[in-house]
Amino acid sequence: MAKPTVSLPQGTRDFGPDIVRKRQYIFTTIRTVFELYGFQPLETPAMENLETLMGKYGEEGDKLIFKILNNGLDKKRATGQGRI
């Protein structure tokens, strides 16, 4: 049985332990300083409705959009030909 080839999705990357520790330190420092000045935490998901993005950045921009689909969507909807 052949081993499956595993790779990262295009446009993403993994951070190793050393980089993760440095990033966590930096983010913790920033968070602590902001909270000292009375700022409250806020998290914004990096997702948007498909119809908001499609067509705004031209054909090349449309190719760069990573689509997350619900189970059971038909191919027409999955390829952007239908309404999602």
C-alpha positions as CSV (number, residue, x, y, z in Angstrom):
1,M,0.0,0.0,0.0
2,A,1.5,3.4,-1.0
3,K,2.0,6.1,1.6
4,P,-0.3,9.1,1.1
5,T,1.4,12.3,0.2
6,V,0.6,15.0,2.8
7,S,1.1,18.6,2.1
8,L,-0.1,22.0,3.4
9,P,-2.9,23.7,1.5
10,Q,-1.5,26.3,-0.9
11,G,-1.0,29.7,0.8
12,T,-0.7,28.3,4.3
13,R,2.3,27.3,6.5
14,D,3.1,25.7,9.8
15,F,5.1,27.3,12.5
16,G,7.7,25.2,14.4
17,P,8.0,25.2,18.2
18,D,10.7,28.0,18.4
19,I,8.7,30.4,16.2
20,V,5.4,29.6,18.1
21,R,7.1,30.4,21.4
22,K,8.4,33.7,20.0
23,R,5.0,34.6,18.5
24,Q,3.2,33.8,21.8
25,Y,5.6,35.9,23.7
26,I,5.1,38.9,21.4
27,F,1.3,38.5,21.4
28,T,1.2,38.1,25.2
29,T,3.3,41.3,25.6
30,I,1.0,43.2,23.2
31,R,-2.1,41.9,24.9
32,T,-0.8,42.8,28.4
33,V,0.2,46.4,27.4
34,F,-3.2,47.0,25.7
35,E,-5.1,45.7,28.8
36,L,-3.0,48.0,31.0
37,Y,-4.5,50.9,29.0
38,G,-8.0,49.6,29.4
39,F,-8.5,47.9,26.0
40,Q,-10.7,44.8,26.0
41,P,-10.0,41.7,23.8
42,L,-11.7,41.4,20.5
43,E,-11.5,38.5,18.0
44,T,-12.6,38.8,14.4
45,P,-13.0,35.6,12.3
46,A,-11.2,35.7,8.9
47,M,-14.2,34.5,7.0
48,E,-16.6,36.4,4.8
49,N,-19.7,35.5,2.8
50,L,-18.8,34.3,-0.7
51,E,-21.1,36.8,-2.5
52,T,-19.3,39.6,-0.7
53,L,-15.9,38.6,-2.1
54,M,-16.7,37.2,-5.5
55,G,-16.1,39.5,-8.5
56,K,-14.6,42.3,-6.4
57,Y,-10.9,41.4,-7.2
58,G,-11.2,40.2,-10.7
59,E,-10.8,36.6,-12.0
60,E,-7.3,36.3,-10.4
61,G,-8.7,37.4,-7.0
62,D,-11.6,34.9,-7.3
63,K,-9.0,32.1,-7.8
64,L,-7.4,33.0,-4.5
65,I,-10.6,32.6,-2.4
66,F,-10.6,29.4,-0.3
67,K,-14.1,28.1,0.0
68,I,-15.4,26.2,3.0
69,L,-18.4,24.2,2.0
70,N,-21.2,22.5,4.0
71,N,-21.6,18.8,3.7
72,G,-24.0,17.8,0.9
73,L,-23.6,20.8,-1.3
74,D,-24.0,19.9,-5.0
75,K,-21.2,20.6,-7.5
76,K,-23.0,23.6,-9.0
77,R,-23.1,25.4,-5.7
78,A,-19.6,24.4,-4.8
79,T,-18.1,25.9,-8.0
80,G,-19.8,29.2,-7.4
81,Q,-22.4,28.8,-10.1
82,G,-25.2,28.7,-7.6
83,R,-26.0,30.8,-4.5
84,I,-24.2,29.8,-1.3
